[in-house]
Amino acid sequence: EKALELAETLLTIYKSAADAEAKQTAIKKKKSEAAAEEASSAESSEGLPSNTAAYKARLITQKKELYKDPPALPPSHILIEETWVKSPKRDNRTGELTFPPGQYEETNKLLKEFRPNRTPEEILRSGCFGGTYFRPIVSAVTNRRYVPSEVLKDTVLTEWIEGLDV
């Protein structure tokens, strides 16, 4: 009789544990489905991804290489100067460039350490990134298709790309 009581008690405990586990599994499944649905809708919309699941979905859909899982989100905002700043100055001894300060203090702090040895024009003319800057792309960040000639005409000085096949 004691063994039967113990068996019934254990059965009750196991049933309770199984119910709790089933509830937890259902909650996880709902969350996963909601994240997948949000990621799916984010795949087709332009703009920055709302979360890492949406960004990962874009990367996978566009067959891009996934370097981290989950991927790191791009910055939520980028400061863009409203007017062109003066050209950088080259140090004749080291060949390094220094850039004049702009209107944003946050950017100016970064510029103090930024010492490239080529100007933006030199980089573009040398076929930066193996020339791949000049091919159409679909960005996983903005989920937009970019045509090089359209992007370049709005973002760099005309003389920087004059004579280049863009």
NUTORKOL-283415 format. One record per residue (C-alpha): residue number from 1; residue in one letter; x, y, z. Coordinates in steps of 0.25 Angstrom, whole numbers, always signed. Example, Ala and Ser with C-alpha at 12.3 -4.5 7.8 and 13.67 -1.06 7.14 Angstrom:
! NUTORKOL-283415
+-----+--------+-------+-------+-------+
: num : residu :    px :    py :    pz :
+-----+--------+-------+-------+-------+
:   1 :      A :   +49 :   -18 :   +31 :
:   2 :      S :   +55 :    -4 :   +29 :
+-----+--------+-------+-------+-------+
***
This chain:
! NUTORKOL-283415
+-----+--------+-------+-------+-------+
: num : residu :    px :    py :    pz :
+-----+--------+-------+-------+-------+
:   1 :      E :    +0 :    +0 :    +0 :
:   2 :      K :   +11 :   +10 :    +3 :
:   3 :      A :   +18 :    +7 :   -10 :
:   4 :      L :    +5 :   +10 :   -17 :
:   5 :      E :    +4 :   +23 :   -10 :
:   6 :      L :   +18 :   +27 :   -13 :
:   7 :      A :   +16 :   +23 :   -28 :
:   8 :      E :    +4 :   +32 :   -29 :
:   9 :      T :   +11 :   +43 :   -22 :
:  10 :      L :   +23 :   +42 :   -32 :
:  11 :      L :   +13 :   +41 :   -44 :
:  12 :      T :    +6 :   +54 :   -39 :
:  13 :      I :   +20 :   +61 :   -38 :
:  14 :      Y :   +24 :   +56 :   -52 :
:  15 :      K :   +11 :   +61 :   -58 :
:  16 :      S :   +13 :   +74 :   -52 :
:  17 :      A :   +27 :   +75 :   -57 :
:  18 :      A :   +23 :   +71 :   -71 :
:  19 :      D :   +12 :   +81 :   -71 :
:  20 :      A :   +21 :   +92 :   -67 :
:  21 :      E :   +31 :   +88 :   -78 :
:  22 :      A :   +20 :   +88 :   -88 :
:  23 :      K :   +16 :  +102 :   -84 :
:  24 :      Q :   +31 :  +107 :   -85 :
:  25 :      T :   +32 :  +100 :   -99 :
:  26 :      A :   +20 :  +107 :  -104 :
:  27 :      I :   +24 :  +121 :   -99 :
:  28 :      K :   +38 :  +119 :  -106 :
:  29 :      K :   +31 :  +114 :  -119 :
:  30 :      K :   +22 :  +127 :  -119 :
:  31 :      K :   +34 :  +136 :  -116 :
:  32 :      S :   +42 :  +129 :  -127 :
:  33 :      E :   +30 :  +130 :  -137 :
:  34 :      A :   +28 :  +145 :  -134 :
:  35 :      A :   +43 :  +147 :  -136 :
:  36 :      A :   +42 :  +140 :  -149 :
:  37 :      E :   +30 :  +147 :  -154 :
:  38 :      E :   +36 :  +161 :  -150 :
:  39 :      A :   +49 :  +157 :  -157 :
:  40 :      S :   +41 :  +152 :  -170 :
:  41 :      S :   +34 :  +165 :  -170 :
:  42 :      A :   +47 :  +173 :  -168 :
:  43 :      E :   +53 :  +166 :  -180 :
:  44 :      S :   +44 :  +173 :  -190 :
:  45 :      S :   +44 :  +187 :  -184 :
:  46 :      E :   +55 :  +197 :  -186 :
:  47 :      G :   +62 :  +204 :  -175 :
:  48 :      L :   +71 :  +199 :  -163 :
:  49 :      P :   +67 :  +185 :  -157 :
:  50 :      S :   +60 :  +186 :  -144 :
:  51 :      N :   +67 :  +175 :  -137 :
:  52 :      T :   +78 :  +164 :  -139 :
:  53 :      A :   +68 :  +154 :  -144 :
:  54 :      A :   +63 :  +163 :  -155 :
:  55 :      Y :   +77 :  +166 :  -159 :
:  56 :      K :   +81 :  +152 :  -159 :
:  57 :      A :   +69 :  +148 :  -167 :
:  58 :      R :   +73 :  +159 :  -178 :
:  59 :      L :   +87 :  +154 :  -178 :
:  60 :      I :   +83 :  +139 :  -180 :
:  61 :      T :   +72 :  +143 :  -190 :
:  62 :      Q :   +82 :  +151 :  -198 :
:  63 :      K :   +93 :  +140 :  -197 :
:  64 :      K :  +103 :  +149 :  -190 :
:  65 :      E :  +114 :  +143 :  -181 :
:  66 :      L :  +110 :  +142 :  -167 :
:  67 :      Y :  +123 :  +146 :  -159 :
:  68 :      K :  +116 :  +146 :  -145 :
:  69 :      D :  +104 :  +139 :  -140 :
:  70 :      P :   +96 :  +147 :  -136 :
:  71 :      P :  +101 :  +158 :  -145 :
:  72 :      A :  +105 :  +171 :  -139 :
:  73 :      L :   +95 :  +182 :  -143 :
:  74 :      P :  +100 :  +194 :  -151 :
:  75 :      P :  +100 :  +207 :  -144 :
:  76 :      S :   +86 :  +213 :  -142 :
:  77 :      H :   +90 :  +227 :  -146 :
:  78 :      I :  +102 :  +233 :  -154 :
:  79 :      L :  +106 :  +248 :  -153 :
:  80 :      I :  +107 :  +254 :  -166 :
:  81 :      E :  +113 :  +268 :  -168 :
:  82 :      E :  +103 :  +278 :  -174 :
:  83 :      T :  +114 :  +285 :  -182 :
:  84 :      W :  +127 :  +280 :  -188 :
:  85 :      V :  +139 :  +282 :  -179 :
:  86 :      K :  +153 :  +286 :  -184 :
:  87 :      S :  +162 :  +275 :  -190 :
:  88 :      P :  +171 :  +268 :  -182 :
:  89 :      K :  +186 :  +272 :  -180 :
:  90 :      R :  +197 :  +262 :  -183 :
:  91 :      D :  +209 :  +261 :  -174 :
:  92 :      N :  +221 :  +261 :  -184 :
:  93 :      R :  +230 :  +253 :  -174 :
:  94 :      T :  +220 :  +242 :  -171 :
:  95 :      G :  +210 :  +243 :  -183 :
:  96 :      E :  +199 :  +242 :  -172 :
:  97 :      L :  +186 :  +251 :  -174 :
:  98 :      T :  +180 :  +260 :  -164 :
:  99 :      F :  +166 :  +264 :  -165 :
: 100 :      P :  +160 :  +278 :  -161 :
: 101 :      P :  +150 :  +278 :  -150 :
: 102 :      G :  +135 :  +278 :  -154 :
: 103 :      Q :  +123 :  +282 :  -146 :
: 104 :      Y :  +121 :  +269 :  -138 :
: 105 :      E :  +130 :  +268 :  -126 :
: 106 :      E :  +128 :  +253 :  -126 :
: 107 :      T :  +134 :  +252 :  -140 :
: 108 :      N :  +145 :  +261 :  -136 :
: 109 :      K :  +150 :  +252 :  -125 :
: 110 :      L :  +151 :  +241 :  -135 :
: 111 :      L :  +158 :  +249 :  -145 :
: 112 :      K :  +169 :  +252 :  -136 :
: 113 :      E :  +173 :  +237 :  -137 :
: 114 :      F :  +169 :  +235 :  -151 :
: 115 :      R :  +182 :  +236 :  -159 :
: 116 :      P :  +180 :  +229 :  -173 :
: 117 :      N :  +191 :  +230 :  -184 :
: 118 :      R :  +182 :  +232 :  -196 :
: 119 :      T :  +171 :  +242 :  -199 :
: 120 :      P :  +157 :  +238 :  -202 :
: 121 :      E :  +160 :  +241 :  -217 :
: 122 :      E :  +173 :  +233 :  -217 :
: 123 :      I :  +165 :  +221 :  -211 :
: 124 :      L :  +154 :  +222 :  -221 :
: 125 :      R :  +164 :  +223 :  -233 :
: 126 :      S :  +171 :  +211 :  -228 :
: 127 :      G :  +159 :  +203 :  -230 :
: 128 :      C :  +156 :  +201 :  -215 :
: 129 :      F :  +152 :  +188 :  -210 :
: 130 :      G :  +157 :  +181 :  -223 :
: 131 :      G :  +147 :  +190 :  -231 :
: 132 :      T :  +135 :  +184 :  -224 :
: 133 :      Y :  +131 :  +198 :  -219 :
: 134 :      F :  +127 :  +201 :  -234 :
: 135 :      R :  +117 :  +189 :  -235 :
: 136 :      P :  +102 :  +189 :  -232 :
: 137 :      I :   +99 :  +183 :  -218 :
: 138 :      V :   +87 :  +180 :  -209 :
: 139 :      S :   +90 :  +185 :  -195 :
: 140 :      A :   +86 :  +176 :  -184 :
: 141 :      V :   +87 :  +188 :  -175 :
: 142 :      T :   +77 :  +197 :  -182 :
: 143 :      N :   +70 :  +186 :  -191 :
: 144 :      R :   +72 :  +195 :  -203 :
: 145 :      R :   +78 :  +193 :  -216 :
: 146 :      Y :   +89 :  +203 :  -219 :
: 147 :      V :   +95 :  +206 :  -233 :
: 148 :      P :  +109 :  +212 :  -232 :
: 149 :      S :  +107 :  +224 :  -242 :
: 150 :      E :   +95 :  +229 :  -234 :
: 151 :      V :  +102 :  +227 :  -220 :
: 152 :      L :  +115 :  +233 :  -224 :
: 153 :      K :  +109 :  +246 :  -231 :
: 154 :      D :  +102 :  +249 :  -218 :
: 155 :      T :  +113 :  +246 :  -208 :
: 156 :      V :  +127 :  +250 :  -214 :
: 157 :      L :  +132 :  +261 :  -222 :
: 158 :      T :  +130 :  +260 :  -237 :
: 159 :      E :  +145 :  +261 :  -239 :
: 160 :      W :  +148 :  +249 :  -231 :
: 161 :      I :  +141 :  +240 :  -240 :
: 162 :      E :  +143 :  +247 :  -253 :
: 163 :      G :  +148 :  +238 :  -264 :
: 164 :      L :  +145 :  +225 :  -256 :
: 165 :      D :  +135 :  +215 :  -261 :
: 166 :      V :  +124 :  +215 :  -251 :
+-----+--------+-------+-------+-------+
***
